[in-house]
Amino acid sequence: MRAAALAATIEELAESGHAALTLEAVARRAGVHKTTLYRRWGTRDALVLEAMLELVGERVPVPDTGSLRGDLLALVSSAAATASSPAGEAMVRAVAAAGAHDEALAAHNRRFWTERLAMDAEIVRRAVARGEAPADTDAVAVVEAVLGPVYFRLLVTGETPDREFIEGVVARVADGLAVRA
């Protein structure tokens, strides 16, 4: 039931957007009764948050290639591919658009990014331990520095970040840390 509900939520977001998403539509698509969704998640936004965490958790694992540059490149490439997919793009756009006017969704979005960035920061902590980055490196800021340009391209300019763009962003951040190390 959980997997079906989360998949249905992502599909509804991709088709209808956040504003039009209802627990009734998700329940219908998932083949469950809407009270099941209310009992499990309580609110539409709690369901959307869990669907986001599930989607990103499945498609964007925290890599461990043995190098900071390799890990960042794998992370950003996976994030860009997920965010550029129809479901990922719908989710990113829905949350970005609705979050500005919906405090509950904005709070869920902050929670999502707090959790996700904390997971991804492990990449930088490992790099510090290997001597690839200074001990005082803000791990979350490094992850934000490589992911930010990808989301800027997707949300602001409407471009899909290509491999060359992603490699350039990762190189600038990794090289900057190497100089300080």
C-alpha positions in Angstrom: 0.0 0.0 0.0 2.8 2.5 0.9 4.7 2.0 -2.3 1.5 2.3 -4.4 0.5 5.5 -2.6 3.9 7.1 -3.0 4.1 6.1 -6.7 0.6 7.5 -7.2 1.5 10.7 -5.5 4.5 11.2 -7.8 2.3 10.4 -10.9 -0.4 12.8 -9.7 2.2 15.6 -9.2 3.6 15.0 -12.7 0.2 15.2 -14.3 -1.7 17.7 -12.2 0.8 19.7 -10.2 0.8 20.4 -6.5 -2.2 22.7 -6.4 -4.5 20.2 -8.0 -3.2 17.2 -6.1 -5.8 15.7 -3.8 -5.7 12.7 -1.5 -8.8 11.4 -3.3 -7.0 11.4 -6.7 -4.0 9.7 -5.1 -6.2 7.1 -3.4 -8.0 6.3 -6.7 -4.8 6.0 -8.6 -3.2 3.8 -5.8 -6.3 1.6 -5.5 -6.8 2.4 -1.8 -9.4 4.3 0.1 -8.7 7.9 0.9 -9.1 7.3 4.7 -6.2 4.9 4.5 -4.0 7.9 3.2 -5.4 10.2 5.9 -4.7 7.6 8.6 -1.2 7.0 7.4 0.0 10.5 6.4 -2.6 12.9 7.9 -2.1 15.6 5.2 -1.5 15.9 1.5 1.8 17.7 2.2 3.1 14.9 4.5 2.4 12.4 1.7 4.1 14.7 -0.8 7.2 15.0 1.5 7.5 11.2 1.9 7.1 10.7 -1.8 9.9 13.2 -2.4 12.2 11.5 0.0 11.4 8.1 -1.5 11.9 9.3 -5.1 15.2 11.0 -4.3 16.4 8.2 -2.0 15.8 5.6 -4.7 17.2 7.5 -7.6 20.0 9.6 -6.0 22.0 7.4 -3.7 24.9 8.9 -1.7 27.9 7.7 -3.8 31.2 6.5 -2.5 33.7 6.4 -5.4 36.7 7.0 -3.3 37.3 10.6 -4.3 35.5 13.9 -3.7 35.4 14.8 -7.4 34.0 11.4 -8.2 31.4 11.4 -5.4 30.2 15.0 -6.3 30.0 14.1 -10.0 28.0 11.0 -9.3 25.7 12.9 -6.8 25.1 15.8 -9.1 24.6 13.6 -12.2 22.0 11.5 -10.4 20.2 14.6 -9.0 20.1 16.3 -12.4 18.7 13.1 -14.0 16.1 12.7 -11.4 15.1 16.4 -11.3 15.0 16.4 -15.2 12.7 13.3 -15.4 9.0 14.1 -15.8 8.1 13.1 -12.3 11.1 14.8 -10.7 10.6 18.0 -12.6 6.9 18.1 -11.7 7.8 17.6 -8.1 10.6 20.2 -8.1 8.4 22.8 -9.8 5.4 22.1 -7.7 7.3 22.5 -4.4 9.1 25.6 -5.6 6.0 27.3 -6.8 3.6 26.3 -4.0 6.2 26.5 -1.2 6.3 30.3 -1.6 2.6 30.6 -0.7 2.0 27.5 1.4 3.9 27.5 4.7 3.1 23.9 5.5 4.6 22.8 2.2 7.5 25.1 2.7 8.1 23.5 6.1 8.0 20.0 4.6 10.4 21.2 1.8 12.9 22.5 4.4 12.7 19.3 6.3 13.3 17.3 3.1 16.3 19.4 2.2 17.7 19.3 5.8 17.5 15.5 5.8 18.8 15.1 2.2 21.7 17.6 2.6 22.7 15.9 5.9 22.9 12.6 4.1 24.9 14.0 1.1 27.3 15.8 3.5 28.8 12.4 4.2 30.6 12.8 0.8 32.4 15.9 2.1 33.1 14.4 5.5 34.8 11.4 3.8 36.8 13.9 1.7 38.0 15.7 4.8 39.1 12.4 6.3 41.1 11.6 3.1 42.7 15.1 3.2 40.9 16.3 0.0 39.3 19.2 1.9 40.2 21.3 4.9 39.0 20.2 8.3 36.8 23.3 8.7 34.9 22.7 5.5 31.1 23.2 5.7 29.9 20.0 4.2 26.4 21.1 3.6 27.5 24.3 1.9 29.7 22.2 -0.5 26.7 20.1 -1.4 24.6 23.2 -1.9 27.3 24.7 -4.1 27.2 21.8 -6.5 23.5 21.2 -6.5 22.4 24.9 -6.6 23.5 25.5 -10.2 21.6 22.4 -11.4 18.4 23.6 -9.9 19.0 27.1 -11.1 19.2 25.8 -14.7 16.1 23.7 -14.3 13.9 26.2 -12.5 15.1 29.6 -13.7 16.5 29.2 -17.2 14.5 26.0 -18.1 17.6 24.3 -19.3 18.6 20.7 -18.6 22.1 20.6 -17.2 24.3 18.5 -19.5 27.4 16.5 -18.6 29.8 19.3 -19.5 28.0 21.8 -17.3 27.8 19.3 -14.4 31.5 18.5 -14.7 32.4 22.2 -14.8 30.5 22.9 -11.6 32.0 19.9 -9.8 35.5 20.8 -11.0 35.2 24.4 -9.7 34.0 23.3 -6.3 36.5 20.3 -5.9 39.4 22.4 -7.2 38.6 25.2 -4.7 38.6 22.8 -1.8 41.8 21.1 -3.0 43.6 24.5 -3.0 42.6 25.0 0.6 43.4 21.5 1.7 
